[in-house]
């Protein structure tokens, strides 16, 4: 299992969202912020960043 806090310094809400996404086994994560997107990609999740 991957702990969300072990990849990058994330704010608590971002770490929580990432941990839940990992736990649920989602395929992709939608975020507007670079830090959670980078961390999610490192954890193997596809990231979407609408602009």
C-alpha positions as CSV (number, residue, x, y, z in Angstrom):
1,X,0.0,0.0,0.0
2,X,1.2,3.5,-0.7
3,X,0.8,6.2,1.9
4,X,-0.2,9.6,0.4
5,X,2.1,11.5,2.7
6,X,5.2,9.7,1.7
7,X,5.5,11.2,-1.8
8,X,5.5,14.9,-1.5
9,X,4.5,17.6,1.0
10,X,0.8,17.9,0.5
11,X,-1.8,19.9,2.3
12,X,-4.0,17.8,4.5
13,X,-7.0,17.9,2.2
14,X,-5.0,16.9,-0.9
15,X,-3.3,14.1,1.0
16,X,-6.7,12.8,2.2
17,X,-8.2,12.9,-1.4
18,X,-5.2,11.1,-2.8
19,X,-5.2,8.5,0.0
20,X,-8.9,7.8,-0.7
21,X,-8.3,7.6,-4.4
22,X,-5.5,5.1,-3.9
23,X,-7.6,3.1,-1.5
24,X,-10.5,3.0,-3.8
25,X,-8.3,2.0,-6.8
26,X,-9.4,4.8,-9.1
27,X,-7.8,5.1,-12.5
28,X,-7.6,8.9,-12.6
29,X,-7.7,12.0,-10.4
30,X,-9.0,15.4,-11.3
31,X,-7.2,18.3,-9.8
32,X,-6.3,21.9,-10.5
33,X,-3.2,21.9,-8.3
34,X,0.3,20.8,-9.4
35,X,1.4,19.1,-6.1
36,X,-1.4,16.6,-5.9
37,X,-1.2,16.0,-9.7
38,X,2.5,15.2,-9.5
39,X,2.0,13.0,-6.4
40,X,-0.9,11.1,-8.0
41,X,1.1,10.5,-11.2
42,X,4.0,9.2,-9.1
43,X,1.5,6.8,-7.4
44,X,0.5,5.6,-10.8
45,X,-2.8,7.5,-11.3
46,X,-3.6,9.3,-14.5
47,X,-4.3,12.9,-13.7
48,X,-6.6,15.4,-15.4
49,X,-6.2,19.1,-15.0
50,X,-8.9,21.1,-16.7
51,X,-8.0,24.7,-17.5
